[in-house]
Amino acid sequence: MNKEEILAKNRKESAGKSDERELQIFADASKIGMTVGGALSAAIVLFSRWIEAPLLGLSAWAVYFSMFGSRRLYQFLKTKERVTLLQAVIGVLFGLACLIGMIVLGLRK
């Protein structure tokens, strides 16, 4: 096999797969997205306290912690790191707690 045949074979085998650079960019984008989501959730909570609508704040945290927990759970399933499992459990529990609080507050009205 000459150089061109090897390159063509490699391109064919790698078609549709992400390279390491793309995977790192996606991981970084995910971290930035979670950070922005957390900041937005905090802003929504402050706004909800200002307008005296705690249901709004709880819903923002429920979404954020559910995203955080599910992201960490997926990461644990791939890496088997115990710290990541702990973060996943905490995130999911906080998300569920906010959801339950939101339901209880909604039923009281």
C-alpha positions in Angstrom: 0.0 0.0 0.0 1.2 3.4 -0.8 0.7 6.6 1.2 -2.4 7.7 -0.6 -4.1 4.3 -0.2 -3.4 4.3 3.6 -4.8 7.8 3.9 -7.9 6.9 1.9 -8.4 3.8 4.0 -8.0 5.8 7.2 -10.5 8.5 6.1 -13.0 5.8 5.2 -12.7 4.1 8.6 -12.9 7.4 10.5 -15.9 8.8 8.6 -18.5 10.1 11.0 -16.3 9.7 14.0 -15.1 12.7 16.1 -11.4 13.2 16.6 -9.8 14.1 19.9 -9.9 17.8 19.2 -13.6 17.8 18.5 -14.3 15.7 21.6 -12.3 18.2 23.7 -14.1 21.1 22.2 -17.5 19.4 23.0 -16.4 18.7 26.6 -15.3 22.4 27.1 -18.5 23.6 25.5 -20.5 21.4 27.9 -18.7 22.8 30.9 -19.2 26.4 29.7 -22.9 25.6 29.0 -23.4 24.2 32.5 -21.6 27.3 34.0 -23.8 29.7 32.1 -26.9 27.6 33.0 -26.0 27.8 36.7 -25.5 31.6 36.5 -28.8 32.0 34.7 -30.5 29.8 37.3 -29.1 32.0 40.1 -30.3 35.1 38.3 -33.8 33.6 37.9 -33.8 32.7 41.6 -32.9 36.3 42.5 -35.5 37.7 40.2 -38.1 35.2 41.6 -37.4 36.5 45.1 -37.7 40.1 43.9 -41.1 39.5 42.4 -42.1 37.1 45.2 -42.6 34.1 43.0 -40.6 31.2 44.6 -42.1 28.7 42.1 -40.0 30.3 39.3 -36.8 29.9 41.3 -37.4 26.3 42.2 -38.2 25.5 38.6 -34.9 27.0 37.4 -32.9 25.0 40.0 -34.9 21.8 39.2 -33.8 22.1 35.5 -30.2 23.0 36.3 -29.6 20.2 38.9 -31.3 17.6 36.7 -29.0 18.6 33.8 -26.0 18.6 36.1 -26.9 15.2 37.7 -27.6 13.5 34.4 -24.4 14.8 32.9 -22.4 13.5 35.8 -24.3 10.2 35.8 -23.4 9.6 32.1 -19.8 10.6 32.9 -19.7 8.0 35.7 -21.1 5.3 33.5 -18.2 5.9 31.1 -15.4 6.5 33.7 -16.5 4.6 36.8 -15.1 7.4 39.0 -16.6 7.4 42.5 -16.4 11.2 42.9 -18.4 11.6 39.7 -21.1 9.2 41.0 -21.4 11.2 44.2 -21.8 14.4 42.2 -24.4 12.7 40.0 -26.4 11.5 43.0 -26.2 14.9 44.7 -27.3 16.6 41.4 -30.2 14.3 40.9 -31.4 14.5 44.5 -31.2 18.3 44.4 -33.1 18.3 41.2 -35.8 16.1 42.6 -36.0 18.1 45.8 -36.6 21.3 43.8 -39.2 19.6 41.7 -41.0 18.3 44.7 -40.8 21.7 46.3 -42.2 23.2 43.2 -45.1 20.8 43.1 -45.9 21.4 46.8 -45.8 25.2 46.4 -47.9 24.9 43.3 -50.5 22.8 45.0 -50.8 25.2 47.9 -51.9 28.1 45.6 
